[in-house]
Amino acid sequence: MITLNVTTNRFQRQSDLIPAERLSQLTATVIGVGAIGRQVALQLAAIGTPRIQLIDFDRVESTNITTQGYRGQDLGQAKVDATARSIQELDESIQVTVTPDRYRATLPVGEAVFCCVDSISARAAIWRSASSHCQLFVDGRMLGEVIRVLSVAAHNADNHYESTLFHQSEAQTGRCTAQSTIYTANIAAGLMLHQFTRWLRMLPLDRNITVSLLASELILGPDPSPEM
């Protein structure tokens, strides 16, 4: 009978892509654990992020099972609590901190912040208060099958991200997750984690990524459309 050392082997295949020593020193904050945010949190756990902070005021509804990957037993529960349980099932050694409330400026955040909320006004408020307290800020946006990921590292912060925080009246009507699928959310989360691992490896970030799954189109750079 062969016994596998799960602890030793778990991260073997990612060791050349994700610096374990640097990752071990970080706390990742996920603000909003809906469609994109839940997938970000689970992917952070899967790669071995030791401390994860979850912030969201919402509870799990039936539509969240198909679009956000929640389970039947999660219905009615706080999303942060349901996601924390899933993280602990994956790796019980991860320290998970939950805040079942809206993000507030008084809350401390980790070195890496993942902004996964569904309104421009909320993003703007989070950016104003959290950006000066973190080293990496990654914003994920989704509208149907169109994804946008914006990344800012503390050492090269400029006005580019702020220019994407247009007035809420310029956005398309409804929440950005009003039309969503689990596969689009997973792709968006993967793109956000990729920027995180680039930052861990001290590689240049892709500041602005837009992906249209329907058009099979990838755009790197400014997006003139004020819809996401």
Disulfide bonds with the S-S distance in Angstrom:
none
